[in-house]
Amino acid sequence: MSGDNALFALSLFPYLAFLWFMTRCGKVPRLALMGFYFTLVFVFVTIPIGIYCKVVLNTSLSNVDWLHGPAESLLTLANILVVLGFKKALSAVGKDP
């Protein structure tokens, strides 16, 4: 395992801890929390696609537009969920329950 891959694998643990704490605190808007979890979908879909590009196509994922675009769309969707979740929560602040 190269240094970059090892660092990437190790970076998952702090993110999983972040998700655990955000879930346990109960104060993160549900839609935003779903967006944070959906980021893991992006990661776990992008890894095999990146490996495919490297092994079969002999290039990096960033050079294969027809795979890179859809993969990045998953990250965009995750970000949209986070933003909409917090926007909805902020909109509710100050309104009568």
N, C-alpha and C positions, 0 to 999 in steps of 0.2 A: 504494500500500500504506500503510495507516494505521500509526501508531506502535506500536499494540498488536500488529498482525499482523507487523510487522517484528521486534519484540522476540521474539514467539513463534517466528518462523522462525529467528532467531539462536540461540534457546535450544536448538534441536535439536542444534547442533554440540557443545556441552559434553556433552550426554547421549550422543551417538554416541561421543565420546571416552571417556566413562565406560564404556560398553559394551565398547569396544575394549580398554581396560585391564583390566576385569574378566574378559574372555575370555582375554586373554593371560597374566594372572597365574596362571591355573590353580588357584586356591585357593577360588574361589567355588563353592558347591555347584551342581551342574548344574540342579536344579529351580529354585533361586533365580535362576540366570542366565536360564533360560527365562522366568521371571516378569518379569525386567527387560526382556527382548526383547519380551515380549507387551505391555508398556506401549506400545511403538511401534505395535502393532496397534490398541490403543485410540486412539492419536493419529490414525493414518491412516484409521480408520473414522469417528471423531468429526468430523474436518474437513469432509468432504463432507456429512455429516448437518447440521452447523451451517450450512453454506452453503445447503443446501436450505431449512432453516428460515428463514433470513434472506431469501432471494430469493423463494421460492414462498409461504411461510406468513407472511412479513413480521413475524417475531418471532424471538427468540433460542431456541436449543436448550433452555435451562433452562425455558422456558415450554411446551414440548411434551412432556408426560409420556410419551406412548406411544413417543417416540423417545429421550428423555433417559434413561429407566430402562434400556433395553437397552444404550445406549452406556456408561452408568456401570457396568453389570454386567461389561463387558469389563475395566474398571479394577479392579473388585473381584476378578475372576478372576486378574488379574496379581498383585495384592497377596497373594492366597491362595497362589499358587505361590511367591512370594518367602518368605513366612512358613514354609510347609511345608518348603521347601528348607533354610532355616537351622535350623528345628526338628530336622529329620532329622540335619543335621550336628552340632548340639549334643548330640543324643541319642547319637550315635556316639562322642563325646569320652569318654574314660575306659573304654571297652569294649575288650576284647581284639580285635585284628584277626582 
